[in-house]
Amino acid sequence: MFFDRSLEGRHEKRLPIVVVVQLADPKQEQTNGEEKTYADNVSPHGACVASKRPWQPGEEVEVTSITNAIKARGKVVYCRHGKNGRYFVGVEFRERPIHWSNFSYGFH
């Protein structure tokens, strides 16, 4: 699991879980550009999502639980290049708080 010490000091408590999600660009067709991935370092108003591609700060993203029980849109606040060609994307959910207990957990 990815953990970045520079993310400490946030206003909300982070949950130590990994959530399996679909990550997509809401401006593209539904099947174009979706990727099955995971989110960690989650809170009601944000998450760190792993991605195969870089995202730009300010871009809108859509995060959907694997069971499609919850779909949330957010804004990219950072994107950092990680190991194995992955990127770690900080997403802020502004529309409404996300209740992560309703998501499908990959592992704890």
Biopython code that builds the backbone (N, CA, C, O; Angstrom):
import numpy as np
from Bio.PDB.StructureBuilder import StructureBuilder

atoms = [
    (1, "MET", "N", (0.850, -1.175, 0.000)),
    (1, "MET", "CA", (0.000, 0.000, 0.000)),
    (1, "MET", "C", (0.897, 1.241, 0.000)),
    (1, "MET", "O", (1.909, 1.272, 0.700)),
    (2, "PHE", "N", (0.540, 2.237, -0.762)),
    (2, "PHE", "CA", (1.284, 3.484, -0.891)),
    (2, "PHE", "C", (0.945, 4.406, 0.271)),
    (2, "PHE", "O", (-0.226, 4.584, 0.607)),
    (3, "PHE", "N", (1.978, 4.996, 0.888)),
    (3, "PHE", "CA", (1.734, 5.993, 1.925)),
    (3, "PHE", "C", (2.772, 7.083, 1.765)),
    (3, "PHE", "O", (3.972, 6.809, 1.753)),
    (4, "ASP", "N", (2.325, 8.289, 1.645)),
    (4, "ASP", "CA", (3.203, 9.436, 1.443)),
    (4, "ASP", "C", (3.168, 10.297, 2.700)),
    (4, "ASP", "O", (2.112, 10.811, 3.067)),
    (5, "ARG", "N", (4.310, 10.459, 3.364)),
    (5, "ARG", "CA", (4.382, 11.233, 4.606)),
    (5, "ARG", "C", (3.976, 12.689, 4.401)),
    (5, "ARG", "O", (3.548, 13.342, 5.353)),
    (6, "SER", "N", (4.099, 13.213, 3.179)),
    (6, "SER", "CA", (3.727, 14.609, 2.939)),
    (6, "SER", "C", (2.219, 14.816, 3.015)),
    (6, "SER", "O", (1.755, 15.956, 3.026)),
    (7, "LEU", "N", (1.452, 13.737, 3.066)),
    (7, "LEU", "CA", (0.001, 13.857, 3.149)),
    (7, "LEU", "C", (-0.484, 13.946, 4.594)),
    (7, "LEU", "O", (-1.679, 14.121, 4.835)),
    (8, "GLU", "N", (0.424, 13.829, 5.548)),
    (8, "GLU", "CA", (0.030, 13.944, 6.945)),
    (8, "GLU", "C", (-0.423, 15.363, 7.240)),
    (8, "GLU", "O", (-0.065, 16.290, 6.514)),
    (9, "GLY", "N", (-1.199, 15.544, 8.286)),
    (9, "GLY", "CA", (-1.657, 16.870, 8.659)),
    (9, "GLY", "C", (-2.959, 17.249, 7.985)),
    (9, "GLY", "O", (-3.372, 18.407, 8.047)),
    (10, "ARG", "N", (-3.613, 16.297, 7.344)),
    (10, "ARG", "CA", (-4.896, 16.566, 6.726)),
    (10, "ARG", "C", (-5.922, 16.808, 7.815)),
    (10, "ARG", "O", (-5.705, 16.451, 8.974)),
    (11, "HIS", "N", (-7.030, 17.409, 7.446)),
    (11, "HIS", "CA", (-8.070, 17.734, 8.409)),
    (11, "HIS", "C", (-8.920, 16.531, 8.802)),
    (11, "HIS", "O", (-9.558, 16.541, 9.855)),
    (12, "GLU", "N", (-8.933, 15.508, 7.974)),
    (12, "GLU", "CA", (-9.775, 14.353, 8.247)),
    (12, "GLU", "C", (-8.917, 13.116, 8.513)),
    (12, "GLU", "O", (-7.804, 12.982, 8.006)),
    (13, "LYS", "N", (-9.468, 12.233, 9.314)),
    (13, "LYS", "CA", (-8.809, 10.972, 9.599)),
    (13, "LYS", "C", (-8.840, 10.099, 8.348)),
    (13, "LYS", "O", (-9.870, 10.007, 7.680)),
    (14, "ARG", "N", (-7.729, 9.465, 8.032)),
    (14, "ARG", "CA", (-7.625, 8.545, 6.902)),
    (14, "ARG", "C", (-7.922, 7.132, 7.379)),
    (14, "ARG", "O", (-7.560, 6.760, 8.495)),
    (15, "LEU", "N", (-8.578, 6.349, 6.539)),
    (15, "LEU", "CA", (-8.904, 4.969, 6.869)),
    (15, "LEU", "C", (-7.854, 4.031, 6.288)),
    (15, "LEU", "O", (-7.483, 4.177, 5.123)),
    (16, "PRO", "N", (-7.363, 3.064, 7.077)),
    (16, "PRO", "CA", (-6.323, 2.150, 6.605)),
    (16, "PRO", "C", (-6.900, 0.965, 5.829)),
    (16, "PRO", "O", (-6.762, -0.184, 6.247)),
    (17, "ILE", "N", (-7.541, 1.250, 4.706)),
    (17, "ILE", "CA", (-8.142, 0.206, 3.885)),
    (17, "ILE", "C", (-7.743, 0.408, 2.425)),
    (17, "ILE", "O", (-7.316, 1.492, 2.029)),
    (18, "VAL", "N", (-7.886, -0.638, 1.646)),
    (18, "VAL", "CA", (-7.702, -0.574, 0.202)),
    (18, "VAL", "C", (-9.042, -0.922, -0.417)),
    (18, "VAL", "O", (-9.650, -1.937, -0.075)),
    (19, "VAL", "N", (-9.501, -0.074, -1.334)),
    (19, "VAL", "CA", (-10.813, -0.232, -1.947)),
    (19, "VAL", "C", (-10.626, -0.471, -3.438)),
    (19, "VAL", "O", (-9.943, 0.308, -4.103)),
    (20, "VAL", "N", (-11.223, -1.535, -3.977)),
    (20, "VAL", "CA", (-11.151, -1.820, -5.406)),
    (20, "VAL", "C", (-12.180, -0.955, -6.124)),
    (20, "VAL", "O", (-13.364, -0.972, -5.787)),
    (21, "VAL", "N", (-11.710, -0.187, -7.132)),
    (21, "VAL", "CA", (-12.571, 0.784, -7.816)),
    (21, "VAL", "C", (-12.307, 0.785, -9.321)),
    (21, "VAL", "O", (-11.321, 0.220, -9.793)),
    (22, "GLN", "N", (-13.198, 1.424, -10.057)),
    (22, "GLN", "CA", (-12.997, 1.783, -11.455)),
    (22, "GLN", "C", (-12.670, 3.265, -11.462)),
    (22, "GLN", "O", (-13.330, 4.048, -10.779)),
    (23, "LEU", "N", (-11.666, 3.658, -12.222)),
    (23, "LEU", "CA", (-11.275, 5.058, -12.363)),
    (23, "LEU", "C", (-11.511, 5.445, -13.813)),
    (23, "LEU", "O", (-11.083, 4.735, -14.724)),
    (24, "ALA", "N", (-12.191, 6.567, -14.035)),
    (24, "ALA", "CA", (-12.507, 6.969, -15.405)),
    (24, "ALA", "C", (-12.526, 8.477, -15.549)),
    (24, "ALA", "O", (-12.682, 9.215, -14.576)),
    (25, "ASP", "N", (-12.361, 8.915, -16.793)),
    (25, "ASP", "CA", (-12.532, 10.310, -17.167)),
    (25, "ASP", "C", (-13.996, 10.468, -17.555)),
    (25, "ASP", "O", (-14.420, 9.889, -18.555)),
    (26, "PRO", "N", (-14.789, 11.236, -16.795)),
    (26, "PRO", "CA", (-16.226, 11.328, -17.081)),
    (26, "PRO", "C", (-16.553, 12.000, -18.412)),
    (26, "PRO", "O", (-17.693, 11.923, -18.869)),
    (27, "LYS", "N", (-15.588, 12.653, -19.038)),
    (27, "LYS", "CA", (-15.827, 13.307, -20.329)),
    (27, "LYS", "C", (-15.749, 12.330, -21.494)),
    (27, "LYS", "O", (-16.218, 12.643, -22.588)),
    (28, "GLN", "N", (-15.163, 11.150, -21.281)),
    (28, "GLN", "CA", (-15.022, 10.161, -22.341)),
    (28, "GLN", "C", (-16.158, 9.154, -22.271)),
    (28, "GLN", "O", (-16.871, 9.071, -21.271)),
    (29, "GLU", "N", (-16.319, 8.384, -23.355)),
    (29, "GLU", "CA", (-17.333, 7.327, -23.362)),
    (29, "GLU", "C", (-17.067, 6.379, -22.205)),
    (29, "GLU", "O", (-15.928, 6.216, -21.765)),
    (30, "GLN", "N", (-18.128, 5.759, -21.721)),
    (30, "GLN", "CA", (-18.012, 4.945, -20.505)),
    (30, "GLN", "C", (-16.951, 3.853, -20.587)),
    (30, "GLN", "O", (-16.218, 3.661, -19.617)),
    (31, "THR", "N", (-16.838, 3.133, -21.691)),
    (31, "THR", "CA", (-15.885, 2.033, -21.750)),
    (31, "THR", "C", (-14.502, 2.475, -22.179)),
    (31, "THR", "O", (-13.555, 1.695, -22.080)),
    (32, "ASN", "N", (-14.357, 3.709, -22.654)),
    (32, "ASN", "CA", (-13.069, 4.202, -23.113)),
    (32, "ASN", "C", (-12.311, 4.855, -21.954)),
    (32, "ASN", "O", (-12.754, 5.864, -21.405)),
    (33, "GLY", "N", (-11.180, 4.278, -21.593)),
    (33, "GLY", "CA", (-10.346, 4.900, -20.572)),
    (33, "GLY", "C", (-10.627, 4.479, -19.147)),
    (33, "GLY", "O", (-9.969, 4.972, -18.232)),
    (34, "GLU", "N", (-11.574, 3.588, -18.921)),
    (34, "GLU", "CA", (-11.806, 3.087, -17.562)),
    (34, "GLU", "C", (-10.706, 2.113, -17.193)),
    (34, "GLU", "O", (-10.220, 1.359, -18.036)),
    (35, "GLU", "N", (-10.320, 2.133, -15.935)),
    (35, "GLU", "CA", (-9.372, 1.138, -15.465)),
    (35, "GLU", "C", (-9.768, 0.630, -14.090)),
    (35, "GLU", "O", (-10.188, 1.392, -13.220)),
    (36, "LYS", "N", (-9.625, -0.674, -13.918)),
    (36, "LYS", "CA", (-9.865, -1.285, -12.617)),
    (36, "LYS", "C", (-8.593, -1.105, -11.814)),
    (36, "LYS", "O", (-7.511, -1.480, -12.266)),
    (37, "THR", "N", (-8.716, -0.531, -10.620)),
    (37, "THR", "CA", (-7.555, -0.217, -9.818)),
    (37, "THR", "C", (-7.936, -0.220, -8.337)),
    (37, "THR", "O", (-8.881, -0.902, -7.943)),
    (38, "TYR", "N", (-7.221, 0.521, -7.533)),
    (38, "TYR", "CA", (-7.536, 0.579, -6.106)),
    (38, "TYR", "C", (-7.316, 1.984, -5.566)),
    (38, "TYR", "O", (-6.567, 2.780, -6.131)),
    (39, "ALA", "N", (-7.975, 2.258, -4.482)),
    (39, "ALA", "CA", (-7.804, 3.506, -3.743)),
    (39, "ALA", "C", (-7.362, 3.146, -2.332)),
    (39, "ALA", "O", (-7.821, 2.160, -1.756)),
    (40, "ASP", "N", (-6.468, 3.958, -1.788)),
    (40, "ASP", "CA", (-6.092, 3.796, -0.378)),
    (40, "ASP", "C", (-5.934, 5.184, 0.216)),
    (40, "ASP", "O", (-6.140, 6.186, -0.470)),
    (41, "ASN", "N", (-5.571, 5.244, 1.477)),
    (41, "ASN", "CA", (-5.445, 6.538, 2.153)),
    (41, "ASN", "C", (-6.736, 7.341, 1.960)),
    (41, "ASN", "O", (-6.706, 8.494, 1.528)),
    (42, "VAL", "N", (-7.857, 6.716, 2.284)),
    (42, "VAL", "CA", (-9.166, 7.307, 1.992)),
    (42, "VAL", "C", (-9.752, 8.056, 3.182)),
    (42, "VAL", "O", (-9.448, 7.763, 4.338)),
    (43, "SER", "N", (-10.597, 9.029, 2.869)),
    (43, "SER", "CA", (-11.361, 9.785, 3.864)),
    (43, "SER", "C", (-12.694, 10.140, 3.219)),
    (43, "SER", "O", (-12.878, 9.873, 2.031)),
    (44, "PRO", "N", (-13.624, 10.727, 3.953)),
    (44, "PRO", "CA", (-14.917, 11.088, 3.359)),
    (44, "PRO", "C", (-14.809, 12.086, 2.198)),
    (44, "PRO", "O", (-15.710, 12.152, 1.363)),
    (45, "HIS", "N", (-13.724, 12.859, 2.136)),
    (45, "HIS", "CA", (-13.613, 13.871, 1.086)),
    (45, "HIS", "C", (-12.418, 13.677, 0.164)),
    (45, "HIS", "O", (-12.080, 14.586, -0.594)),
    (46, "GLY", "N", (-11.758, 12.495, 0.207)),
    (46, "GLY", "CA", (-10.623, 12.287, -0.672)),
    (46, "GLY", "C", (-10.074, 10.881, -0.630)),
    (46, "GLY", "O", (-10.439, 10.067, 0.217)),
    (47, "ALA", "N", (-9.172, 10.618, -1.586)),
    (47, "ALA", "CA", (-8.523, 9.315, -1.665)),
    (47, "ALA", "C", (-7.284, 9.432, -2.537)),
    (47, "ALA", "O", (-7.149, 10.359, -3.336)),
    (48, "CYS", "N", (-6.389, 8.481, -2.369)),
    (48, "CYS", "CA", (-5.254, 8.323, -3.254)),
    (48, "CYS", "C", (-5.570, 7.119, -4.126)),
    (48, "CYS", "O", (-5.758, 6.014, -3.617)),
    (49, "VAL", "N", (-5.629, 7.327, -5.445)),
    (49, "VAL", "CA", (-6.023, 6.274, -6.376)),
    (49, "VAL", "C", (-4.836, 5.951, -7.276)),
    (49, "VAL", "O", (-4.223, 6.859, -7.837)),
    (50, "ALA", "N", (-4.505, 4.672, -7.420)),
    (50, "ALA", "CA", (-3.440, 4.247, -8.327)),
    (50, "ALA", "C", (-3.974, 4.283, -9.752)),
    (50, "ALA", "O", (-5.139, 3.966, -9.995)),
    (51, "SER", "N", (-3.116, 4.671, -10.693)),
    (51, "SER", "CA", (-3.539, 4.750, -12.089)),
    (51, "SER", "C", (-2.398, 4.356, -13.015)),
    (51, "SER", "O", (-1.226, 4.481, -12.659)),
    (52, "LYS", "N", (-2.746, 3.882, -14.201)),
    (52, "LYS", "CA", (-1.760, 3.540, -15.222)),
    (52, "LYS", "C", (-1.276, 4.770, -15.966)),
    (52, "LYS", "O", (-0.244, 4.726, -16.636)),
    (53, "ARG", "N", (-2.014, 5.870, -15.855)),
    (53, "ARG", "CA", (-1.658, 7.062, -16.629)),
    (53, "ARG", "C", (-1.569, 8.285, -15.721)),
    (53, "ARG", "O", (-2.164, 8.308, -14.644)),
    (54, "PRO", "N", (-0.834, 9.289, -16.154)),
    (54, "PRO", "CA", (-0.777, 10.522, -15.362)),
    (54, "PRO", "C", (-2.057, 11.334, -15.541)),
    (54, "PRO", "O", (-2.655, 11.332, -16.617)),
    (55, "TRP", "N", (-2.467, 12.015, -14.497)),
    (55, "TRP", "CA", (-3.612, 12.917, -14.517)),
    (55, "TRP", "C", (-3.110, 14.300, -14.144)),
    (55, "TRP", "O", (-2.141, 14.431, -13.397)),
    (56, "GLN", "N", (-3.758, 15.320, -14.655)),
    (56, "GLN", "CA", (-3.369, 16.698, -14.380)),
    (56, "GLN", "C", (-4.191, 17.267, -13.227)),
    (56, "GLN", "O", (-5.392, 17.006, -13.145)),
    (57, "PRO", "N", (-3.571, 18.038, -12.335)),
    (57, "PRO", "CA", (-4.347, 18.705, -11.289)),
    (57, "PRO", "C", (-5.468, 19.532, -11.920)),
    (57, "PRO", "O", (-5.266, 20.236, -12.909)),
    (58, "GLY", "N", (-6.652, 19.428, -11.319)),
    (58, "GLY", "CA", (-7.829, 20.131, -11.826)),
    (58, "GLY", "C", (-8.714, 19.274, -12.712)),
    (58, "GLY", "O", (-9.881, 19.610, -12.916)),
    (59, "GLU", "N", (-8.185, 18.161, -13.251)),
    (59, "GLU", "CA", (-9.006, 17.269, -14.075)),
    (59, "GLU", "C", (-10.102, 16.641, -13.225)),
    (59, "GLU", "O", (-9.908, 16.387, -12.037)),
    (60, "GLU", "N", (-11.241, 16.398, -13.833)),
    (60, "GLU", "CA", (-12.334, 15.717, -13.158)),
    (60, "GLU", "C", (-12.186, 14.220, -13.383)),
    (60, "GLU", "O", (-11.872, 13.782, -14.490)),
    (61, "VAL", "N", (-12.413, 13.433, -12.334)),
    (61, "VAL", "CA", (-12.358, 11.979, -12.421)),
    (61, "VAL", "C", (-13.623, 11.393, -11.811)),
    (61, "VAL", "O", (-14.320, 12.035, -11.026)),
    (62, "GLU", "N", (-13.892, 10.162, -12.195)),
    (62, "GLU", "CA", (-15.031, 9.439, -11.639)),
    (62, "GLU", "C", (-14.508, 8.153, -11.010)),
    (62, "GLU", "O", (-13.799, 7.381, -11.654)),
    (63, "VAL", "N", (-14.860, 7.933, -9.758)),
    (63, "VAL", "CA", (-14.443, 6.749, -9.018)),
    (63, "VAL", "C", (-15.708, 5.963, -8.698)),
    (63, "VAL", "O", (-16.643, 6.486, -8.092)),
    (64, "THR", "N", (-15.725, 4.684, -9.120)),
    (64, "THR", "CA", (-16.907, 3.845, -8.932)),
    (64, "THR", "C", (-16.508, 2.562, -8.220)),
    (64, "THR", "O", (-15.507, 1.940, -8.573)),
    (65, "SER", "N", (-17.278, 2.168, -7.228)),
    (65, "SER", "CA", (-16.996, 0.898, -6.563)),
    (65, "SER", "C", (-17.201, -0.231, -7.563)),
    (65, "SER", "O", (-18.006, -0.110, -8.486)),
    (66, "ILE", "N", (-16.480, -1.319, -7.380)),
    (66, "ILE", "CA", (-16.572, -2.456, -8.291)),
    (66, "ILE", "C", (-18.005, -2.986, -8.370)),
    (66, "ILE", "O", (-18.428, -3.470, -9.420)),
    (67, "THR", "N", (-18.736, -2.900, -7.291)),
    (67, "THR", "CA", (-20.124, -3.371, -7.298)),
    (67, "THR", "C", (-21.072, -2.330, -7.892)),
    (67, "THR", "O", (-22.275, -2.571, -7.989)),
    (68, "ASN", "N", (-20.524, -1.154, -8.297)),
    (68, "ASN", "CA", (-21.306, -0.034, -8.834)),
    (68, "ASN", "C", (-22.333, 0.496, -7.843)),
    (68, "ASN", "O", (-23.313, 1.135, -8.226)),
    (69, "ALA", "N", (-22.097, 0.223, -6.572)),
    (69, "ALA", "CA", (-23.026, 0.708, -5.552)),
    (69, "ALA", "C", (-22.892, 2.217, -5.363)),
    (69, "ALA", "O", (-23.874, 2.895, -5.059)),
    (70, "ILE", "N", (-21.687, 2.742, -5.541)),
    (70, "ILE", "CA", (-21.451, 4.163, -5.322)),
    (70, "ILE", "C", (-20.582, 4.692, -6.461)),
    (70, "ILE", "O", (-19.592, 4.071, -6.849)),
    (71, "LYS", "N", (-20.973, 5.843, -6.983)),
    (71, "LYS", "CA", (-20.197, 6.532, -8.013)),
    (71, "LYS", "C", (-19.956, 7.945, -7.508)),
    (71, "LYS", "O", (-20.891, 8.636, -7.104)),
    (72, "ALA", "N", (-18.702, 8.370, -7.531)),
    (72, "ALA", "CA", (-18.369, 9.699, -7.027)),
    (72, "ALA", "C", (-17.468, 10.417, -8.019)),
    (72, "ALA", "O", (-16.570, 9.815, -8.607)),
    (73, "ARG", "N", (-17.716, 11.705, -8.198)),
    (73, "ARG", "CA", (-16.856, 12.538, -9.036)),
    (73, "ARG", "C", (-15.995, 13.403, -8.139)),
    (73, "ARG", "O", (-16.427, 13.856, -7.079)),
    (74, "GLY", "N", (-14.778, 13.621, -8.580)),
    (74, "GLY", "CA", (-13.867, 14.454, -7.818)),
    (74, "GLY", "C", (-12.887, 15.155, -8.725)),
    (74, "GLY", "O", (-12.894, 14.960, -9.940)),
    (75, "LYS", "N", (-12.046, 15.970, -8.128)),
    (75, "LYS", "CA", (-11.007, 16.713, -8.844)),
    (75, "LYS", "C", (-9.642, 16.186, -8.434)),
    (75, "LYS", "O", (-9.413, 15.865, -7.268)),
    (76, "VAL", "N", (-8.744, 16.101, -9.399)),
    (76, "VAL", "CA", (-7.367, 15.710, -9.132)),
    (76, "VAL", "C", (-6.661, 16.875, -8.444)),
    (76, "VAL", "O", (-6.689, 18.003, -8.936)),
    (77, "VAL", "N", (-6.025, 16.596, -7.299)),
    (77, "VAL", "CA", (-5.271, 17.634, -6.599)),
    (77, "VAL", "C", (-3.759, 17.430, -6.746)),
    (77, "VAL", "O", (-2.988, 18.380, -6.610)),
    (78, "TYR", "N", (-3.336, 16.197, -7.023)),
    (78, "TYR", "CA", (-1.929, 15.930, -7.321)),
    (78, "TYR", "C", (-1.828, 14.622, -8.080)),
    (78, "TYR", "O", (-2.751, 13.807, -8.059)),
    (79, "CYS", "N", (-0.701, 14.425, -8.754)),
    (79, "CYS", "CA", (-0.395, 13.167, -9.424)),
    (79, "CYS", "C", (1.106, 12.955, -9.305)),
    (79, "CYS", "O", (1.899, 13.779, -9.760)),
    (80, "ARG", "N", (1.486, 11.838, -8.687)),
    (80, "ARG", "CA", (2.901, 11.538, -8.468)),
    (80, "ARG", "C", (3.260, 10.225, -9.152)),
    (80, "ARG", "O", (2.509, 9.252, -9.095)),
    (81, "HIS", "N", (4.416, 10.216, -9.795)),
    (81, "HIS", "CA", (4.893, 9.012, -10.453)),
    (81, "HIS", "C", (5.426, 8.053, -9.397)),
    (81, "HIS", "O", (6.231, 8.434, -8.548)),
    (82, "GLY", "N", (4.969, 6.808, -9.458)),
    (82, "GLY", "CA", (5.398, 5.805, -8.497)),
    (82, "GLY", "C", (6.223, 4.719, -9.163)),
    (82, "GLY", "O", (6.721, 4.895, -10.275)),
    (83, "LYS", "N", (6.360, 3.615, -8.486)),
    (83, "LYS", "CA", (7.121, 2.474, -9.001)),
    (83, "LYS", "C", (6.313, 1.723, -10.051)),
    (83, "LYS", "O", (5.090, 1.844, -10.116)),
    (84, "ASN", "N", (7.008, 0.952, -10.863)),
    (84, "ASN", "CA", (6.398, 0.079, -11.870)),
    (84, "ASN", "C", (5.498, 0.830, -12.845)),
    (84, "ASN", "O", (4.511, 0.274, -13.327)),
    (85, "GLY", "N", (5.826, 2.079, -13.139)),
    (85, "GLY", "CA", (5.057, 2.828, -14.122)),
    (85, "GLY", "C", (3.687, 3.283, -13.655)),
    (85, "GLY", "O", (2.888, 3.751, -14.466)),
    (86, "ARG", "N", (3.398, 3.158, -12.376)),
    (86, "ARG", "CA", (2.100, 3.584, -11.835)),
    (86, "ARG", "C", (2.174, 5.036, -11.400)),
    (86, "ARG", "O", (3.249, 5.587, -11.163)),
    (87, "TYR", "N", (0.993, 5.638, -11.304)),
    (87, "TYR", "CA", (0.859, 7.001, -10.804)),
    (87, "TYR", "C", (-0.071, 6.959, -9.604)),
    (87, "TYR", "O", (-0.984, 6.135, -9.547)),
    (88, "PHE", "N", (0.159, 7.843, -8.651)),
    (88, "PHE", "CA", (-0.699, 7.947, -7.483)),
    (88, "PHE", "C", (-1.385, 9.298, -7.546)),
    (88, "PHE", "O", (-0.744, 10.348, -7.498)),
    (89, "VAL", "N", (-2.706, 9.244, -7.656)),
    (89, "VAL", "CA", (-3.519, 10.414, -7.940)),
    (89, "VAL", "C", (-4.326, 10.785, -6.706)),
    (89, "VAL", "O", (-5.126, 9.987, -6.217)),
    (90, "GLY", "N", (-4.117, 11.985, -6.208)),
    (90, "GLY", "CA", (-4.899, 12.493, -5.082)),
    (90, "GLY", "C", (-6.189, 13.072, -5.614)),
    (90, "GLY", "O", (-6.177, 13.978, -6.448)),
    (91, "VAL", "N", (-7.305, 12.547, -5.129)),
    (91, "VAL", "CA", (-8.630, 12.981, -5.591)),
    (91, "VAL", "C", (-9.388, 13.595, -4.422)),
    (91, "VAL", "O", (-9.428, 13.032, -3.329)),
    (92, "GLU", "N", (-9.986, 14.750, -4.664)),
    (92, "GLU", "CA", (-10.820, 15.415, -3.659)),
    (92, "GLU", "C", (-12.270, 15.334, -4.114)),
    (92, "GLU", "O", (-12.607, 15.727, -5.231)),
    (93, "PHE", "N", (-13.123, 14.818, -3.230)),
    (93, "PHE", "CA", (-14.557, 14.722, -3.503)),
    (93, "PHE", "C", (-15.242, 15.938, -2.887)),
    (93, "PHE", "O", (-15.274, 16.079, -1.664)),
    (94, "ARG", "N", (-15.784, 16.807, -3.715)),
    (94, "ARG", "CA", (-16.386, 18.047, -3.217)),
    (94, "ARG", "C", (-17.909, 17.994, -3.166)),
    (94, "ARG", "O", (-18.528, 18.719, -2.387)),
    (95, "GLU", "N", (-18.522, 17.137, -3.993)),
    (95, "GLU", "CA", (-19.989, 17.105, -4.073)),
    (95, "GLU", "C", (-20.634, 16.654, -2.769)),
    (95, "GLU", "O", (-21.587, 17.258, -2.278)),
    (96, "ARG", "N", (-20.078, 15.561, -2.220)),
    (96, "ARG", "CA", (-20.657, 14.984, -1.001)),
    (96, "ARG", "C", (-19.623, 14.070, -0.360)),
    (96, "ARG", "O", (-18.730, 13.570, -1.045)),
    (97, "PRO", "N", (-19.734, 13.847, 0.945)),
    (97, "PRO", "CA", (-18.808, 12.910, 1.596)),
    (97, "PRO", "C", (-19.061, 11.482, 1.100)),
    (97, "PRO", "O", (-20.199, 11.110, 0.815)),
    (98, "ILE", "N", (-18.009, 10.704, 1.003)),
    (98, "ILE", "CA", (-18.101, 9.315, 0.568)),
    (98, "ILE", "C", (-18.050, 8.420, 1.803)),
    (98, "ILE", "O", (-17.164, 8.553, 2.647)),
    (99, "HIS", "N", (-18.998, 7.523, 1.893)),
    (99, "HIS", "CA", (-19.048, 6.566, 3.005)),
    (99, "HIS", "C", (-18.375, 5.287, 2.533)),
    (99, "HIS", "O", (-19.017, 4.419, 1.941)),
    (100, "TRP", "N", (-17.080, 5.177, 2.799)),
    (100, "TRP", "CA", (-16.271, 4.089, 2.273)),
    (100, "TRP", "C", (-16.740, 2.718, 2.727)),
    (100, "TRP", "O", (-16.438, 1.727, 2.061)),
    (101, "SER", "N", (-17.461, 2.621, 3.825)),
    (101, "SER", "CA", (-17.946, 1.313, 4.270)),
    (101, "SER", "C", (-18.918, 0.713, 3.256)),
    (101, "SER", "O", (-19.167, -0.492, 3.289)),
    (102, "ASN", "N", (-19.471, 1.524, 2.362)),
    (102, "ASN", "CA", (-20.366, 1.022, 1.328)),
    (102, "ASN", "C", (-19.624, 0.508, 0.097)),
    (102, "ASN", "O", (-20.236, -0.103, -0.779)),
    (103, "PHE", "N", (-18.316, 0.747, 0.018)),
    (103, "PHE", "CA", (-17.526, 0.293, -1.112)),
    (103, "PHE", "C", (-17.109, -1.159, -0.919)),
    (103, "PHE", "O", (-17.150, -1.682, 0.194)),
    (104, "SER", "N", (-16.707, -1.806, -2.009)),
    (104, "SER", "CA", (-16.175, -3.166, -1.942)),
    (104, "SER", "C", (-14.705, -3.090, -1.566)),
    (104, "SER", "O", (-13.920, -2.430, -2.248)),
    (105, "TYR", "N", (-14.337, -3.744, -0.511)),
    (105, "TYR", "CA", (-12.947, -3.731, -0.067)),
    (105, "TYR", "C", (-12.183, -4.851, -0.749)),
    (105, "TYR", "O", (-12.666, -5.979, -0.843)),
    (106, "GLY", "N", (-10.979, -4.529, -1.228)),
    (106, "GLY", "CA", (-10.118, -5.545, -1.814)),
    (106, "GLY", "C", (-9.416, -6.336, -0.711)),
    (106, "GLY", "O", (-9.411, -7.567, -0.711)),
    (107, "PHE", "N", (-8.832, -5.606, 0.215)),
    (107, "PHE", "CA", (-8.178, -6.202, 1.376)),
    (107, "PHE", "C", (-8.075, -5.134, 2.446)),
    (107, "PHE", "O", (-8.267, -3.950, 2.170)),
    (108, "HIS", "N", (-7.776, -5.547, 3.659)),
    (108, "HIS", "CA", (-7.658, -4.585, 4.770)),
    (108, "HIS", "C", (-6.209, -4.494, 5.168)),
    (108, "HIS", "O", (-5.866, -3.746, 6.083)),
]
sb = StructureBuilder()
sb.init_structure("model")
sb.init_model(0)
sb.init_chain("A")
sb.init_seg("    ")
for serial, (resi, resn, name, xyz) in enumerate(atoms, 1):
    if name == "N":
        sb.init_residue(resn, " ", resi, " ")
    sb.init_atom(name, np.array(xyz, "f"), 0.0, 1.0, " ", f" {name:<3s}", serial, name[0])
structure = sb.get_structure()
